[in-house]
Amino acid sequence: FITESGETIDHLRLRYEHVGLPGQPLVVVCHALTGNHLTYGTDAQPGWWREIIDGGYIPVHDYQFLTFNV
């Protein structure tokens, strides 16, 4: 990956998670201090918004979520 200043970053690895139904409004989340890319996650490794999503505040069947690390 070549940065805007011309520096090269070898082996840049971007991780992301996409959950929700295609065609629904997309919520794009770039984490700040969470340490990973998991908004929803799995039962074994729940994401950091899972309680909000499962709790019905932002229903996963009404939205899609795209989360990535930086």
C-alpha angles and dihedrals in degrees: 000000000000116000126220089260091054097255117138124228110198120211097009109185121197118189125197143173126212120190133163137055122309112249095034122112111284123235110198114202125189107188120230109190103352097105097225146044098250115117095158103008126169136293089263094047110021118199125240095253095043095106090050093048097042090042089064098247091117105009114216090219091057098047143029120228125209113186126177138176125237 
